[in-house]
Amino acid sequence: MRAKKLHWTTLAIFILLLGGSRVSQAFDFGGLLEDLAKPKAEPEKQEAPASAPPAEPAKKEQDGGLIGLGESLGLIDKKSGDLLKSGVSTVKAFQPIGYEEEKAIGGSLAVQVFNRFGGPYKNEALTRYVNLVGQAVADVSDRPDIEYHFAILNTEHPNAFATPGGYVFVSVGLLKLLRNEAELAGVLGHEIAHITHKHALKTIQRGQALKGLTSLTLTAMNKDMGLFDKVIDEVSEILFTRGLDKDLEYEADKFGTEYAFRMGYNADGLKNFIKVLGQSHKGESSIFSSTHPSPGDRLGHLAGESGRYKGHVLYPVLTKRYKSETQGRL
């Protein structure tokens, strides 16, 4: 019961903020685009004063932690020891991509999204509304501590994208298919989930662009712009052509639904939109159809999640507010 009150209280505060506040200028990527195309170099670290080199270990052949100790005691033969050391080296090779690098990659891809899909849709009031809903959902996500940017694409095809680092896009065509704010929150939640769970980054870490690298830093990308371009090309191929693994899309559906519910929306928002998308002929010409699992498969996976949200049918969908905020602006 306390959890239900918390959801209602959170959404009530958001309703007051949305209904009673007006900002002088809707969010726009504006000058941010100028800084997105290429990564910025990390500040050079000052070298420490020269000092005497550390003494070499007396018996280097016994290095290697527990594996080396096992070899010296005769508990592990040399061949097995070499295999174990090789495995440890492989694990060390995959270092997580840092947030600054994530922003550089995502920012460059954000420019590509605008270039490929009609550029930004210039309506400040509508952009402000999408940002308020998106930021509210992001604030209750599993990664609320990074900065998120939400933009509308000027294309009639129903599309939505997320690039690493917090960049989320929905098209005018998609907004026209939505029927209420709960559906909008579910769609934005799905894209936010791709960012919070770093789906694109995890995919490229398994790909060819980073093969043989132990880490990906801004300094490395600035020294070798070819490396940066390879990373961007690979992520572009994933987002715009191949799509992410189906399991990652199902995971984004699951957590997108969860995030919208945490904010206080009816948990069926995303599921209901997927039904609408499946029935719409517009979806057939959208990149959605080639980069996402079929609506039927997605609905099948979401069906098993509905039991987690007891009483969610009492939560609002906010149809009137969605129509009020979008009427005459699409």
N, C-alpha and C positions, 0 to 999 in steps of 0.2 A: 504493500500500500504506500509506503514511504517513497519507493522508487517511482510509482505512478505520479505522486504529487510533485516529485522533483522534475519529471518530464513536463508536466503541465506548467509548473512555475517557470521553467527555463523558456518554454515556448511563449508563455504569456509576456515575459520580459521582452522577448524578441519582437512580438507583435506590437508592443508599445513603442519600441525603438523604431520599427519600420513605419508604423503609422504616424508617429508624432515627430519624427526628425526629418530634416531636409538638409542635404549637403549642397554647398555652393557649386560643386563640380563633380560629375560622376567620374568614377575611376576610369582612367585611360592609360594604356601602356605608354603613350606619349614618348618622351625622351628616353624612356627605359630601353626602347628598341635600339637606340644608338649604341648601347653598351652590351648588347646581347650577342652580336654576331661572332665575336672571337673572345677567347678567355683572356683574363687579365693575369699578368705575371705576378707571382708571389714576391713580396719584398725580399731582397737578398739578405741572407743571414750573415752577421759579422763573424769573421773567423776568430776562434779562440786563440789567445796568445800561445806561441809555440812552447812546447814543454817536452821533456824527455819522454821517448816512447815507452809504453808499458813493457814490462819484462815478459818474455815469452814463457809459456808454461813449460815446466821441466820435461814433461812427457806428453808431447802433442798427440801421440798415437792413442792415448787413453782419453782424449776429448770425446764428447758426444753424450754427456749426461747419462741417463739410465741405460741407454743402448750401449754406449762405450763401456760402462761399468759391467754390463752383462757379458760383453765380449771378453773383457780382461779376466773375469772370473770363470770363463768357460761355460757360462749358462746359455749363451747365444753364439752359434757359429758365425764365421765371417760373412758368408753368403746371406744368411738371414738378417744379420746386422746391417749389411749394405741395403737390403730391400726396405728395412724399417726406416733407415736414414733417408732413403729416397722418398718414402711416403711422407715423412715429416717435412722435407723440402717442398714437396708438392703442396701441402697444406699451407705452408708459409707463403707460397707464391700468390695466393688469392687474397690480397688485402682489400678491405672495403673501400669503395670510392668515397672520398670526403665530400662534405656539403658544398664547399666552394667549387669543387670540380663538378659536382652534380648541377649546381646553378649554371655554370658555364655551358655545360652540355645542353641542359634544358632551355637556356636562354637562346642559344643558337637555333635549336629546333623550333622554338616559339616563332622566330622570324620566318622559318620555312613554312610553318602552319599558316601564317598570315599570307605569305606569297602564294601558296598553293590553293587556298580556299577563300579567295575573295577579299582578303583584308578585313580590318575591323569594321563592324557595323556601327555607324555613328549615330547613336541615340543615347544621350547621357542618362536620361531617366531610367531607361530599360537596363542599361549597363550597371547603373547603381543598384537596381533591384536584384539582378543576378548576383552581384558582388555581396550584397547583404545576406542573401540566402546561402551563398557559397561559403562565406566567411563564418557564418553561424555553424554550418555543418563541419567545417574544418576545425573549428574550435573544440569540438567534442570528439574529434578523430583520435587515432593513436599517435598522431604526430602534430600536435597543435602548436609547437614551438618554432615552426618555420614560417616564412612569409609566403602567402598564397596570392596569386593574381588570377582574376577571372575576366574573360573577354568573350564577346559575341562575334562570330564570323559571318560575313556578309555573303552567305550562300544559301540557296533554297534546299539543298540536299540535307537531310537530317544527319548531322555528324556531331561527334563530341570527341575531344582529345585531351590527354594529359601528358605533359612532358616533365622530365625530372626537375626537381628544384622548386616545384609549386605552381606551375603554369597550367591553367585549365581553360578549355575552350568549348563553347557550345554554339551551334549554328542557328541562324534565324529559322531555317527549315525545321530544326528539331523543336525549337520553342513553339512553333505553330502546331506541332503535333501534341504537345503537352496540354493537359486539361486542368491541372491544378498545381498548387505549390508543393504538395507532397511528392508528386512525380518529378518536379524539378529538383527537389532536395535529394531524391533517390538517384537521379542521373548524375548530379554533381558529386554525390557521395561515392558513386562508382568510380568516377575519375580521380577523386581525392584518394581513394583506396589504392589506386595504381601508384600514387606518389608515396603514400605512407608506407606501403610495403615494398617500395623500390623495385617494382616489377621490371621496368625497362633496364635498369642498371644491372639487376641480377641476370637478365638475359644476355646483355652484351659482355658481361664478365665470363660467360660460357662460350662466347663467340670467338671469331678469328681475329678481330681487330686488336684484342688485348693478349693474344696468344704469346707466351714467353715473357710477359711483363710481370714484375712483382708488385707494381703499384701504378696508379694513374694520377699524376699531380699537375697543377697548373703550370709549374715550371717545366715539366717534361713536355706538355702540350705546346707551350710557347717556343721551346727550343726546336720542336719537331712539329710544325704545323701540319705535315702530312699525317701524323698520328692523330691529331685532332680531327682532321677531315675524315679519316678512316672511321673513327668512332661515330661521328655525326652521320656518315653514310650508312653505317650499319644500323643505328637506331632508326633512321629514316625508313630504311627497308622494313624494319620490324613494325613501326607504327603505321606506315602508309600503304604497305604492300602485303607482307606476310601476316601481320598481326601477332599478338602475343600467344603463348601457349593457351590452349582452352582452359586448363586448370587455373591459370592466373586470371582469366576473365571470370570464371566461376567464383574465384576468391574475391575479386573486386565486387561482384554482385552481392556476395554474402556480407562483406564489410560495408559496402555502400548502403545496404539496407539497414545494417546495424547503426551506422553513423546518423542516418536520417531519424531513426527511432530514438536514439539518444537525445537528439535535439527536440523530440516531442512530436514528430510527425507520424501519421499512420504508416505502418511498416509495409503496406502493400503498394506504396507509391512507385517504386522501381519496377516491381512485378507487373503492375497494371500498364505502365508505359511500354514494357517489352511486348505485352499483348497487342497494344495499339501499333507498335512498330511492325510486328509480324503481319498485321492485317493491312498495313499501308503499302501501296504500290511504290510510294516514294522511297521506302526503305530498300527496294530492289536496286535502285540506281545509286545508293549511298555506299560509301566505303565501309559502313557498318556491316553490310552483307558479306564482304570479302575478308574482313579482319576480325570478325566476332563469330562465336558459335551461333547456330540457328536459334531464333527465338524459342522454338520448342524445347531445345536442349537446355537453354538457360532457365526457362520456366520449370523444367523438370528438376533441376538442381535447387532452385529457390523453394520449390514446394516442400522440401524436407526441412527448410529453415522456419517455416511459418509457426510451428509449434513453440518456438522460443519466445514469441512476443504475445504473451497472454494479455488480453484486454486491449490490444492495439487498435481494434476496430473502433474504439471510442475516441481515439486520437484524431485530430483534425486533418483534413486534406486541403482546406483553404481554397476552394474553387473560386469563390467570389473575389477574393483578394488577388488571385492570379489573373483573372480576367480584367480586374480593375487596373492592375499594374502593366498589363500588356496591350490593352485595348488601344487601337490607334497608333501603336508603336511598332507593330510588326508588318 
